[in-house]
Amino acid sequence: MNDEAVIQVEHVSKKFCKNLKTSMRYGIEDIGRNAIGMPSRSGKLRKEEFWAVDDVSFEVERGETLGLIGPNGAGKTTLLKMLNGIFWPDKGKITVKGRMGVLIDVGAGFHPMLTGRENIYVNAAILGMSKRETEEKFDSIVEFADIGNFIDTAVKHYSSGMFVRLGFAVAVHCEPDILLVDEILAVGDEGFQHKCWNKIGELKKNGTTAILVSHNMHLISTFTNRVILINDGMAHHFGSVGDAVHAYSKLFISGQEQGLEIIASGNERIQFCDVRTNKGIFCPGETVHLSLKYVTSQEYRDVEVDLMIYSSNEPTTYFQATNRAFNETINLHKGSHELVIAVQDVPLNNAVARVQVVIWSYGRTELLFWYRIPVEFRGIKLSTGKNFLKVTYSTSSQVSVKAAL
């Protein structure tokens, strides 16, 4: 094992059975074989079993932050649970050096009948903190969790967000050598998420090793040094975060048209016939041009255009506005024309996103258009703090549109 490595995973595999009764029978058989000195059959697949994690190997060095990405059901959380000792691997070996702070499941280690105060002591003890150490950090934990007067309320009455607040607060205050964080942070509100990521950044500067599981490619790009893409239980290693994000995006988007969602494209009076972006893959800071060609038999004056850029993989909104926010009046003139929307200097790094455009008639009395368009931002650009995202709108004169009402 590398002297600098604090986590070493060697050819680790974990399997599960699709049927509960069959799984229990296999478990009894394995216990019986072990009792008489025979090896169990856990290293091979039996009927109705499958590999959730299949022959995964990697090392994480001290102070490094590793990202684990992949689609739902790929095996990421199973791997984290093996690192934490919740599951034992059926094959392979895991070596971990140092105190571990873990946030995988909401309320993991909490007893529902105990109060938040009591659960702080219980959870801290599970994470290896002494009673004296917990008492010294108690006020700081409560302040970070920000659950107010509910600290002496039984946690069974807590919301999922309050569970996450308290669980994360305890995990980071145990001063872990290794921090495991699953996508569970997505449960918290936006303000708390920012606090958590700031804390993770602080721990990273202090030399804490971290493994982050997330579908948010912006966070993966910001915090990780290396990335492992897990798909169907198998690991694909990437030294470049950008290459990993690109490979991840290809699992969902193989071309500009794939993933395009059309909810509304007109009515009997107006028809949007050719909708496209200037390209499908952008560098951070580039301008996204949306071209909407249309033909209409009547004029629509002072329409309202809603624009949103959001993550394709989780409910995170990067940007949202209407033309009203930019004091833009948009008229859709009679005949064949083109509406161009330019979103300038989009500050997204290594992100798979969608641009949603919705057009309403005046007063929002009639829905005219609604598209969700997949785009990708590849690479990293550091913000200077001088550029602000800006949206401009323009309508052309007569254009050629291959459609008729």
C-alpha positions as CSV (number, residue, x, y, z in Angstrom):
1,M,0.0,0.0,0.0
2,N,1.2,3.5,-0.9
3,D,2.5,5.2,2.2
4,E,0.4,8.3,1.3
5,A,-2.7,6.3,0.7
6,V,-5.4,6.4,3.5
7,I,-7.9,4.3,1.5
8,Q,-7.0,1.3,-0.6
9,V,-9.7,-0.8,-2.4
10,E,-8.4,-4.0,-4.0
11,H,-10.6,-5.9,-6.4
12,V,-13.7,-5.4,-4.3
13,S,-17.0,-6.9,-5.3
14,K,-20.4,-7.0,-3.6
15,K,-23.4,-8.9,-4.7
16,F,-27.1,-8.9,-3.7
17,C,-30.0,-11.2,-4.3
18,K,-33.2,-10.0,-6.0
19,N,-35.4,-12.3,-3.9
20,L,-35.5,-11.9,-0.1
21,K,-36.4,-15.5,0.7
22,T,-33.7,-16.8,-1.6
23,S,-31.2,-14.4,0.0
24,M,-32.0,-15.7,3.5
25,R,-31.6,-19.3,2.3
26,Y,-28.2,-18.5,0.8
27,G,-27.1,-16.8,4.0
28,I,-28.1,-19.8,6.1
29,E,-26.2,-22.1,3.7
30,D,-23.1,-19.9,3.9
31,I,-23.2,-19.8,7.8
32,G,-23.6,-23.6,7.8
33,R,-20.6,-24.1,5.5
34,N,-18.4,-21.8,7.6
35,A,-19.5,-23.6,10.8
36,I,-18.1,-26.9,9.5
37,G,-14.9,-25.3,8.2
38,M,-16.0,-25.1,4.5
39,P,-15.7,-21.9,2.5
40,S,-18.9,-20.0,1.7
41,R,-20.0,-19.6,-1.9
42,S,-20.2,-15.8,-1.6
43,G,-17.5,-15.3,-4.3
44,K,-19.7,-16.6,-7.1
45,L,-23.1,-15.6,-8.4
46,R,-26.0,-17.9,-7.7
47,K,-29.5,-17.9,-9.0
48,E,-31.2,-14.4,-8.7
49,E,-27.9,-12.8,-7.5
50,F,-26.2,-9.8,-9.2
51,W,-23.0,-7.8,-8.7
52,A,-23.8,-4.4,-7.4
53,V,-20.1,-3.6,-7.3
54,D,-17.8,-5.6,-9.6
55,D,-14.0,-5.8,-9.2
56,V,-13.4,-2.2,-8.2
57,S,-9.8,-1.1,-7.3
58,F,-8.5,2.4,-6.4
59,E,-6.4,4.3,-3.8
60,V,-7.0,7.7,-2.3
61,E,-4.0,9.6,-0.9
62,R,-4.0,11.8,2.2
63,G,-5.6,15.2,1.5
64,E,-7.0,14.1,-1.8
65,T,-10.7,14.5,-2.8
66,L,-12.1,11.8,-5.0
67,G,-15.4,12.1,-6.9
68,L,-17.7,9.1,-7.4
69,I,-20.2,9.7,-10.2
70,G,-22.5,7.6,-12.2
71,P,-26.2,7.0,-12.9
72,N,-28.7,5.9,-10.2
73,G,-28.2,2.3,-9.3
74,A,-24.7,2.1,-10.5
75,G,-23.2,1.0,-7.2
76,K,-21.9,4.3,-5.7
77,T,-23.7,4.1,-2.4
78,T,-22.9,0.4,-2.0
79,L,-19.2,1.2,-2.4
80,L,-19.4,4.0,0.2
81,K,-21.2,1.6,2.7
82,M,-18.4,-0.9,2.2
83,L,-15.8,1.8,2.9
84,N,-17.7,2.6,6.1
85,G,-18.0,-1.0,7.2
86,I,-21.8,-1.2,6.9
87,F,-21.4,-3.9,4.2
88,W,-18.6,-6.5,3.9
89,P,-17.3,-7.1,0.4
90,D,-17.9,-10.6,-1.0
91,K,-14.5,-10.4,-2.8
92,G,-11.5,-8.2,-2.4
93,K,-10.0,-6.2,0.4
94,I,-10.5,-2.6,1.8
95,T,-7.9,-0.9,4.0
96,V,-8.7,2.4,5.7
97,K,-6.4,4.5,7.9
98,G,-7.8,7.2,10.1
99,R,-11.0,8.5,11.7
100,M,-13.9,8.5,9.3
101,G,-16.8,11.0,9.2
102,V,-19.8,9.7,7.2
103,L,-23.0,11.2,5.8
104,I,-24.7,8.6,3.6
105,D,-28.3,8.1,4.9
106,V,-30.6,10.6,6.4
107,G,-30.5,10.1,10.2
108,A,-28.1,7.2,10.0
109,G,-27.1,6.5,13.6
110,F,-30.0,8.5,15.1
111,H,-32.5,7.0,17.4
112,P,-36.0,8.4,16.6
113,M,-37.1,8.4,20.3
114,L,-34.1,10.4,21.5
115,T,-33.8,14.1,21.3
116,G,-31.4,16.0,19.0
117,R,-29.2,16.7,22.1
118,E,-29.0,13.0,23.0
119,N,-28.4,11.9,19.5
120,I,-25.5,14.3,19.1
121,Y,-23.7,12.3,21.9
122,V,-24.7,8.9,20.5
123,N,-23.7,9.8,16.9
124,A,-20.5,11.4,18.0
125,A,-19.5,8.3,20.0
126,I,-20.2,6.1,16.9
127,L,-17.8,8.4,15.0
128,G,-15.1,7.9,17.6
129,M,-15.4,11.1,19.7
130,S,-15.1,11.0,23.4
131,K,-17.7,12.5,25.7
132,R,-15.4,15.3,26.7
133,E,-14.6,16.1,23.1
134,T,-18.3,16.1,22.3
135,E,-19.1,18.5,25.2
136,E,-16.3,20.9,24.0
137,K,-17.8,21.0,20.5
138,F,-21.5,20.7,21.4
139,D,-22.3,24.4,21.0
140,S,-20.5,24.6,17.7
141,I,-22.4,21.5,16.4
142,V,-25.8,23.0,17.5
143,E,-24.9,26.4,15.9
144,F,-23.8,24.7,12.6
145,A,-27.0,22.6,12.5
146,D,-29.2,25.6,13.0
147,I,-32.2,23.7,14.2
148,G,-33.2,26.3,16.8
149,N,-35.2,25.2,19.8
150,F,-35.8,21.7,18.4
151,I,-32.5,20.4,19.9
152,D,-34.5,19.0,22.8
153,T,-37.2,17.5,20.6
154,A,-37.3,13.8,19.7
155,V,-35.8,13.5,16.2
156,K,-38.7,11.4,15.0
157,H,-40.4,14.8,14.6
158,Y,-37.6,16.3,12.5
159,S,-37.9,16.9,8.8
160,S,-35.5,15.3,6.4
161,G,-33.7,18.6,6.1
162,M,-33.2,18.8,9.9
163,F,-31.9,15.3,10.0
164,V,-29.3,16.3,7.4
165,R,-28.3,19.4,9.3
166,L,-27.7,17.6,12.5
167,G,-26.0,14.6,10.9
168,F,-23.6,16.7,8.8
169,A,-22.8,19.0,11.8
170,V,-21.7,16.0,13.9
171,A,-19.8,14.3,11.1
172,V,-17.7,17.4,10.3
173,H,-17.0,18.3,13.9
174,C,-15.4,14.9,14.6
175,E,-12.4,16.3,12.7
176,P,-12.3,13.3,10.4
177,D,-9.2,12.1,8.6
178,I,-11.6,10.8,5.9
179,L,-15.0,12.2,5.0
180,L,-17.5,10.3,3.0
181,V,-20.4,12.3,1.6
182,D,-23.3,10.9,-0.5
183,E,-25.8,12.9,-2.5
184,I,-27.8,13.3,0.7
185,L,-26.8,16.9,0.9
186,A,-29.2,17.6,-1.9
187,V,-32.0,17.3,0.7
188,G,-31.0,20.5,2.6
189,D,-32.0,24.0,1.5
190,E,-29.7,26.1,-0.7
191,G,-28.3,28.1,2.2
192,F,-27.4,25.1,4.2
193,Q,-25.8,23.4,1.1
194,H,-23.5,26.4,0.7
195,K,-22.5,26.2,4.3
196,C,-21.8,22.5,3.9
197,W,-19.7,22.9,0.8
198,N,-17.8,25.7,2.4
199,K,-17.1,23.5,5.4
200,I,-15.9,20.7,3.1
201,G,-13.6,23.2,1.4
202,E,-12.2,24.1,4.8
203,L,-11.6,20.5,5.7
204,K,-9.9,19.9,2.4
205,K,-7.5,22.8,3.0
206,N,-6.7,21.2,6.4
207,G,-5.7,17.9,4.8
208,T,-8.9,15.9,5.2
209,T,-9.3,13.1,2.6
210,A,-12.8,13.1,1.1
211,I,-14.9,10.9,-1.2
212,L,-17.9,12.8,-2.7
213,V,-20.8,11.2,-4.5
214,S,-22.8,13.6,-6.5
215,H,-24.9,14.1,-9.6
216,N,-23.9,17.8,-9.6
217,M,-21.0,18.1,-12.0
218,H,-20.3,21.7,-11.0
219,L,-19.6,20.5,-7.5
220,I,-17.5,17.6,-8.7
221,S,-15.5,20.0,-10.9
222,T,-15.0,22.4,-8.0
223,F,-13.9,20.0,-5.2
224,T,-12.4,16.8,-6.7
225,N,-8.9,16.0,-7.8
226,R,-9.8,12.7,-9.6
227,V,-13.0,11.1,-10.5
228,I,-14.2,7.5,-10.8
229,L,-17.2,6.9,-13.0
230,I,-19.2,3.8,-11.9
231,N,-21.6,2.2,-14.2
232,D,-23.2,-1.2,-13.8
233,G,-21.0,-1.8,-10.8
234,M,-17.8,-1.3,-12.7
235,A,-15.3,1.5,-12.2
236,H,-13.7,3.7,-14.9
237,H,-10.9,5.9,-13.7
238,F,-10.2,9.5,-14.9
239,G,-7.3,11.7,-13.9
240,S,-9.0,14.6,-15.6
241,V,-12.2,15.8,-14.1
242,G,-13.3,17.2,-17.4
243,D,-12.9,13.9,-19.2
244,A,-14.9,12.2,-16.4
245,V,-17.8,14.7,-16.7
246,H,-17.8,14.3,-20.5
247,A,-18.0,10.5,-20.2
248,Y,-20.8,10.9,-17.6
249,S,-22.7,13.2,-19.9
250,K,-22.4,10.7,-22.8
251,L,-24.5,8.2,-20.7
252,F,-27.4,10.6,-21.0
253,I,-26.8,12.7,-24.1
254,S,-25.2,11.4,-27.3
255,G,-26.2,14.2,-29.5
256,Q,-27.9,17.6,-29.7
257,E,-31.3,16.2,-30.6
258,Q,-31.3,13.4,-28.0
259,G,-33.0,14.5,-24.9
260,L,-34.9,17.4,-26.5
261,E,-38.2,17.8,-24.9
262,I,-41.1,19.5,-26.7
263,I,-44.1,20.4,-24.5
264,A,-45.7,23.0,-26.8
265,S,-44.7,24.3,-30.2
266,G,-47.6,26.5,-31.2
267,N,-51.3,26.4,-32.0
268,E,-53.6,26.9,-35.0
269,R,-52.3,30.6,-35.4
270,I,-48.6,30.3,-34.6
271,Q,-46.1,27.5,-35.2
272,F,-42.5,27.2,-34.2
273,C,-40.8,25.2,-36.9
274,D,-37.0,25.3,-36.3
275,V,-35.6,25.5,-32.8
276,R,-31.8,25.1,-32.2
277,T,-28.8,26.3,-30.3
278,N,-25.6,27.6,-32.0
279,K,-23.9,24.4,-30.8
280,G,-24.4,21.6,-28.3
281,I,-21.1,21.8,-26.3
282,F,-19.9,25.0,-24.9
283,C,-16.9,26.2,-23.0
284,P,-17.6,28.1,-19.7
285,G,-18.2,31.7,-20.4
286,E,-19.3,31.3,-23.9
287,T,-22.6,32.7,-25.2
288,V,-25.6,30.4,-25.8
289,H,-27.6,31.5,-28.8
290,L,-31.1,30.1,-29.1
291,S,-32.8,30.4,-32.5
292,L,-36.6,30.1,-32.6
293,K,-38.0,30.3,-36.2
294,Y,-41.8,30.7,-36.4
295,V,-44.6,31.5,-38.7
296,T,-47.8,33.2,-37.5
297,S,-51.0,34.4,-39.0
298,Q,-51.5,37.1,-36.4
299,E,-49.3,39.4,-34.4
300,Y,-48.6,38.6,-30.7
301,R,-47.5,41.8,-29.0
302,D,-45.6,42.0,-25.7
303,V,-45.2,38.3,-25.1
304,E,-43.5,37.0,-22.0
305,V,-40.5,34.7,-22.3
306,D,-39.4,32.6,-19.4
307,L,-35.8,31.3,-19.5
308,M,-34.3,28.7,-17.2
309,I,-30.9,26.9,-17.1
310,Y,-30.9,23.9,-14.8
311,S,-29.1,20.7,-14.1
312,S,-30.1,17.7,-16.2
313,N,-29.4,15.3,-13.3
314,E,-30.8,16.9,-10.2
315,P,-33.3,19.7,-9.4
316,T,-30.8,22.5,-9.3
317,T,-31.6,25.8,-11.1
318,Y,-28.5,27.7,-12.2
319,F,-30.4,30.7,-13.7
320,Q,-34.0,31.8,-14.1
321,A,-35.4,35.0,-15.5
322,T,-38.0,36.5,-17.9
323,N,-37.6,39.2,-20.5
324,R,-39.3,41.6,-18.0
325,A,-36.3,41.3,-15.8
326,F,-34.2,42.8,-18.6
327,N,-36.8,45.4,-19.6
328,E,-37.2,43.8,-23.0
329,T,-40.4,44.0,-24.9
330,I,-40.9,41.2,-27.4
331,N,-43.4,41.2,-30.3
332,L,-43.9,38.2,-32.5
333,H,-44.8,39.8,-35.9
334,K,-47.2,38.4,-38.4
335,G,-45.5,36.3,-41.1
336,S,-42.2,34.2,-41.0
337,H,-39.6,35.5,-38.5
338,E,-36.9,34.4,-36.1
339,L,-36.6,35.1,-32.4
340,V,-33.0,34.9,-31.1
341,I,-32.2,34.7,-27.4
342,A,-28.5,35.2,-26.5
343,V,-27.4,34.1,-23.0
344,Q,-24.0,35.7,-22.5
345,D,-21.0,34.5,-20.5
346,V,-22.7,31.5,-18.9
347,P,-20.6,30.7,-15.7
348,L,-21.0,26.9,-15.7
349,N,-18.0,24.5,-15.3
350,N,-18.3,20.9,-16.5
351,A,-22.0,20.8,-16.4
352,V,-24.7,18.8,-18.2
353,A,-27.7,21.2,-18.3
354,R,-30.9,22.0,-20.0
355,V,-32.1,25.4,-21.3
356,Q,-35.9,25.8,-20.9
357,V,-37.7,28.4,-22.9
358,V,-41.4,29.1,-22.4
359,I,-43.3,31.8,-24.3
360,W,-46.7,33.1,-23.2
361,S,-49.0,35.6,-24.9
362,Y,-49.6,38.9,-23.2
363,G,-50.9,38.5,-19.7
364,R,-49.9,34.8,-19.8
365,T,-53.3,33.9,-21.1
366,E,-52.1,31.4,-23.7
367,L,-49.1,29.1,-23.8
368,L,-47.4,29.4,-27.2
369,F,-44.1,27.6,-26.8
370,W,-42.2,25.3,-24.4
371,Y,-39.0,23.5,-25.1
372,R,-36.3,22.0,-23.0
373,I,-33.0,21.8,-24.9
374,P,-30.0,19.8,-23.7
375,V,-26.6,21.5,-23.7
376,E,-23.2,20.7,-22.2
377,F,-20.5,23.0,-20.7
378,R,-17.1,21.3,-20.9
379,G,-14.0,22.7,-19.1
380,I,-13.4,25.1,-16.2
381,K,-13.2,28.9,-16.1
382,L,-12.5,30.8,-12.9
383,S,-14.9,33.7,-12.4
384,T,-13.3,37.1,-12.1
385,G,-16.3,38.6,-10.4
386,K,-16.6,41.2,-13.1
387,N,-18.8,39.4,-15.6
388,F,-22.5,38.9,-15.0
389,L,-24.8,36.7,-16.9
390,K,-26.8,38.7,-19.4
391,V,-29.7,37.9,-21.7
392,T,-30.6,39.7,-24.9
393,Y,-33.5,39.2,-27.3
394,S,-33.9,40.1,-30.9
395,T,-36.4,39.5,-33.7
396,S,-35.5,39.3,-37.3
397,S,-37.3,40.5,-40.4
398,Q,-38.7,37.9,-42.8
399,V,-36.9,34.6,-42.8
400,S,-37.5,31.4,-44.7
401,V,-39.5,28.9,-42.6
402,K,-40.4,25.5,-43.9
403,A,-43.9,25.4,-42.4
404,A,-47.4,26.6,-43.1
405,L,-50.5,27.2,-41.1
